Amino acid sequence: MPFLNKSKAYRPSREDRSRSHAFDEKSGLAYTEVVVRAAPMRADWVWKTRGSIAEIAMFRSTETGSSTLLNMTIRKACLNVVNMTPESLIGLDWHAGKLLWERIVALQIDSLYAWRLFAAAYPDKVNESLKRRYQVIRNPNMVLSDYTKHLHSENFQWITFLTLSHVTCSYSDLINLSKFSNLSALTIGHGVEVSGSTYKGIDDSVIRAWARAAAESRAFSALQVVACRMQLLITRQTFDRLTEFPALAMFLVEGCSIGPRDRPYAQKLGWRYSTGKDLNEVLVESGIQGASWNSTMHACFQKATDICLATDNSPLFPNIDTLPRLHFAIGKAPSDAVVDMTGDRSLRCFHRAVPQRTVQPLRQPSMKRPLENAVQNGTASKRVVRPWKEQKVGNFMTEFGF
C-alpha cells in the first residue's frame, strides 16, 4: 500500500552496488566508483487518493446496533483496495458492489486504479461516479506514452477523452496516439508544442500522419471528436484527410487558422460548418448549464454519436456511448476553463455531412417490345453472366475497403 503506509528509505544491498577502481591520468589520482541501482519507479498518480487509511478505521455505519457482517466485509475490502484485482470482483453482484464502491467514494480512496476495476466489472450499471470520471495531471513529469498506457483499454472496458494543454510532446508520442484504441475524444489545447520543432504548436503534418495510420491500419476506430485550440498552424488543408478517420464525426477549432471563410472548402469535402451557438443549444438540451470544456466535449460526443448513426459510420465497437468515460487532462491549464462561444476566436464546429438519400425517378413506360417476346421470337439472345464475373454489391464494396 504505497500511499497508505509510510515508505521506508531505500537502502541498496550489496548485490545492487558495484565498485570499480579508476585512475585519472591528468591529476594522477586513483579513485573508486560506486554504481548503485536506483529503486524502481511506479506511477503514483494511478494510486493517488485524497483519503487515507485512518478514515477507514474511523468510519462507522449509520445504523444502530452492532455492525453487520456486510459492513465489516466492506470495511475489510476498503483496507485492501490497493491489492484488488479484476478477479476480486468476479461473482460479486451489483448490490454488494454498489455498496462497496459508494463506501470507497465516501472515504475518498477512489483512485484511478480502483475506478478502472469497478468500471470494467460493472459497465452497464447506472452510477454517475462510475460512468464519468475526471482526473487532471497539472504538472506532468513523464513522457506522454507513460500516461496513455494507463488509460488504454484494448477490450473497450471504458473510453477515454484526452486533453493536452501546455505540454511539450515528442513527434513520435503524438503519432503513437494512433495505437490508443479506446480514445474517443482528443483535444490539442493551449500551449501544446512538439519537442525539437522551431514552430509553436502542431501543424497539419500531425493530422496527416494520424489520417495515414487510420487509412492503413484502421487506427482511431473509436475517435469521434477532435478539437484544436489555439493552434495557428492548423489550416484548412486538414480537411483533405479528415474523412480517412473511420469514426470521426466532429472537428472543433478555436483560435486556429480556420474560420467561416473556409466553409465552402470544408463543405466540398463533406464537412458542414456551424457556430458555437449551435453547440450551445446542444449543451442546453443535454441539461448542462455551464460551458466548461469537459461539458462541451461530453455534449459533442453525444452529438457525434448521432451523426455516426445517421451516416452509417458508426465506430467499430457497438453501443460505445453507453461505456464508462474517463476525462483525462494533462497540462497546467485547468480542464474546466470556460469556453468562448461569442468572441472572434470562438469555438467553431465542423461536422460530417449526412448524405441525402436520393429518390429514384419513376420509370416511364417503354415503347419497346418486352424482352421475353424478343427471346421467344428468336430475334434476341438472353445475356448469360459468367460465374466468375457475377458479384454482389457487398463483395464489390469489400474489395474497395468499405
N, C-alpha and C positions, 0 to 999 in steps of 0.2 A: 504494500500500500504506500506508494511513493509520496502522496500528498497528505496522508493522514498521520504517519509516523515521522518522527524526527530522523532525518537522514544522518548516518554516521560518516565521519570523514573517511575518504578513500585512502587506504594505505596499500601501496603496491607490494606484492610478495616478492620473494627472491626470484621466482620464475618470471615475473613481469619486468625485472630490471636486467639490463645488460651493460657490462662495463667494457671499455676499450681504452688502451693506452696509446697516446699520440705524442708526437714531438713537433714543436714549432721551429722550423729552420731559421726564421728571421730573428726570433728572440732567444733561441737556444734553450727554451724551457720545455720541460716534459709535463704533461697533464693527463688527467683521466676523464674520459667522457662517460657519463651515466645516462643511458636512454631508458626512460620509463614510459610504458604504455599507459595512455590515459584511460579513465573509466569510460565504459560505453555510455553513449548519449541516447536519450529517448525523448520522444516528442511529448513534453509535459502538457502542452496545450490540449491534447486529446483527452487527458485525465483531469484537467483543471476544473475545480468547482468553487463555489462561494461558501459552501458549508463545510463542516468538519465532523469528525467522529464524536466530538464532545457533545454535539447537539443530538446525536443519535441516542446517547446514553440518557439524556435528559428528556427525550420525547416520551410522552405518556398518552395513552388512549383517552379520548374524551368520555368514554363510557364509564359508568360507576361499577364498583366491584373489582374483583381480581382480573388480571389481564387474561385475555382469551388465548387459546393455542395459536389461532391465526395471527393475532397481534404479536405474539412472541416470535413466530416464524418470520414475519415480515421484518421485525427489528433485527433478527439474526441475518437475514438476507441483505439488509442495508449495511450491516457491518462488513459484509464480504462483497459489496457491489463491484469493487475493482477486480475481483477474482472471477466474476461471472463470465461465462462463455455462451455461445449460441445454444450449446447442448443443455445449459442450465435451465432454459425456458421451455424446452420441449416437454409437452404433456401438461404444462401449466395453463389452465383455461383463462379466458379473458377476465372473468370476475376476480380471480385472485391476482392476475397480472395487473389489472387496473388498480387494485388497492396497493400493490407493491409500487407501481410507478407513481401514483399520487403521493405516497409516503416519501419516495425518493425526491420528488419535486418539492415537497413541503420542507424537506431537510436541506434543499439546495445542494444536493450532491449529484445532480443530473448532468454528468459530464457528457461530452460528445460520444465517448465510447459507450456509455450506458444508453444514450439515445439511439445509437445505431443498433444495439441489441434488441431493444423493445420495438423500434420501428420495423425491423426485419421480422420479428416474431409476430407482430400484430399489425400488418399493413392495412387491413380493411376496417379497423376499428375507429370510431369517431371520438377523437380526443385531440383538442386543439394543441396541447403541448407535444403531442406525438406527430400530428400532421404537419406542423410548421415549426422549424427551429432556426434561431438566429445566432450567429457567432461571428465575432469580429476579431481579427488579429491586427491591432493598430500599429504595432512596432515589429514587423516581421524581421527575423534574423536568419532565415533559411532561404534556400532557393525555392522557386515556385513548385517544382516537382515534389519536394519534400512535404508540401502541404496537400497537393492534389491527390497523392497516393492514399491519403486517409479519407478522402471524400469520394473515392471511386467505388462503385458497386457494379460489378460486371453482370450480376443477375438482376439488376434493376430492383433492388430492395428499397431504394429511395432514389429521388432525383435531386440534382444539385443546381442551385442558382449561384454562380460565381461572380463576384465583383472585385475588380482590381483597381486600385487608386493610389497614386503617389508611391509607386514601387518601381524598381528597375529590374527587368527580367531579361534573360538571355534570349536570343532569337530562337534557339533550339527548344527552350522551355515553352515558349509561346506556340511553336509549331506542334510540339508534343501534346498540346491540349486536344489534338485530334484523336488521341487514344483514350480520352475521357468519355467513356461510352454513355454514362448516365448524366452527362451535362445537358441541361435543358434550357438554361438561360445564361448568357455571358455578357458582362458589362466591362468594357475597357474605359475606365473613368479618367478623372483628372490626374495629370502627372505621371501617367504610365509611360515609361521610356524603355528603349532597348539598349542593353549594355553594348558598348563599342560603337554605337551609331553616332554620327555627327548631328543628326536631326533630333528634335524633341518629339516624342510620341511615336506611334506606329504609323505605317503608311499602307498603301494598297497592296504592297507585296505580301504582307502577312495574311490579308484576306485571300489573296490569290493562292497562297500556299495551303491555307485551310480548304479552299474550294477544290484544289487539286487532290488533296487527301480524301475529300468527300466523294469525288468522282471516281477515284481509282480504287479505294478500299472501303467505300461505304461508311466512312467516318462521320461523326456527328449525327448519328441516326436518330437521336432524341433532341437535338438542338432546335428549338422553335423560335427563340428570341435572341437577337444580337443587338447590343447597344454600344455606341461610341460617343463619349462625352469629352469635349474639348480636345479633339484630335484633328488638328488643322490639316494634316497630311492625308486624311481620308477624303477622297474626291468621288465624283460621280462614276469614275471608271470601276468602282467597286461593284456596281450593278451588273457589270458584264459577267461576273462569276457567281452572283448570289443564288441563281437558280440551280446551281450544282449541289447546294446543300439539300439533302433529301427531305428534311422535315422543317426547314426554316420558313416561317410564315410572317414574321415581323422584323423589320430593321429600323432601329431608332437612332437618330443622330441629334446631337446637341452641341452647338459651338464648333461644328466641323465645316469643311468647305463644300457642303451640300445644302441647298436651300430650295425655295419654291421655283427658282429658275430652272432647276434640274428636273422638274416634274415631267415634262414631255419625254425626256431621255429615259427616265425610270419607267414611265408607263409603257414606252415602246418595248421595254424588256420584260414587261409583265409585273411591274410593281406600281401600286397606286399610292398617291400621296394624301396624307391627312395631317391636320394640325394637332397640337397638344390639347386643344379644346375638345376635339372629338374623343381623345383618350380620357379626358377628364370626365366625360359622360360615362365612359366605361367604369371609371372609379366609383362614380355615384351609384351606378346600377349594381355594383358589387358590394355596396354598403360601406365603402371606405371613405372616411371623412377627410383625412389628411392626405396630401400629395407627397408622401415620403417615397424614397426610391424603392424600398422593398415592396411597398404597396403598389407602386407603379408597375414593377416587374411582375408582381403577382397578378394584377389585372391584365397585363399584356399577355401573360402566359395563358390565361383563361380565354382571351380573345383569339390568340394564336391557335389554340386547340380547336375552336370552332372553325377557323379558316382552313385548317388542315383537313378537317372532316368534309368541308364544302368543296375543297379542291382535290379530294381523293389522294391527298399527300400526307396521310397520317404517319406518325413515327413507327419504327419497327416494333416497339413494344405496345400492345393494345392497352387501352384504358390508362394511359400514362398520367392523366390528370387526377387520378384517384390515389396515386402513390404519395407517401410522405415526402415533404420538401425541406431541403436544407439550404437556407440562405447563408452563404459564407462569404465574408468580405475580408480582403487582405489589403491593408493600407492604413495611412494615418487619418484620412478623411472619414468621418462617420458615415455609415451606410444609410442612415435615415435623414440625410440632408434634404431640404425642401427642393422640389423640382420646379424649375422656371417654366411656366406654361404660356407666358404672355410677352416676354422680352424679345429683343432682336435675335438672341441666341437661344430661343426657346426650343423645347423638345419637339421634334418633328418625326412623324411616323410614316414609314413605307411598308405596306402590307402586300402580300402576294395576291394578285388579282384572281378573283373567282371566275373561271371561264363561263361564258354564256352558253347555254345549251341551244344549239341551232335546231330549228324546226324544219323538218324535211318538207319541201313543197309537194302539193298533191300532183300526182301524175295525170296528165291529160290522156284521154282515151286515144290509143294509137289507131291510125287508119290502115296499118299494115295487117296482113292476114296473120292469124295465130301461127306460132312456130310449130305446134303439133300437126296442123294441117299440112304445113310445108314438108314435114318429115314423112307424113303418110303419103303425100303425092310423089315423093322421091326427088323433089327439087332441092332439098337441103339435107345435110347430114348433121346429126346431133353431135355436139362437141363432147369429147371424152377427155377428162383430165387425168394425166398420168399420176400414179400414186406418189412418186417422189416430188411432184410439184404441188400436190394438194396440201395446203396448210391452213390451220386455224388462225384466227386473229390473235389468240393468246400466245401461240407459239411464235408468231411473227413479231409481237411486241417483246417477247423474252429475248429474242436474238439481238435486239437493239438495247437491252439493258433496262427495260421498263418493268 
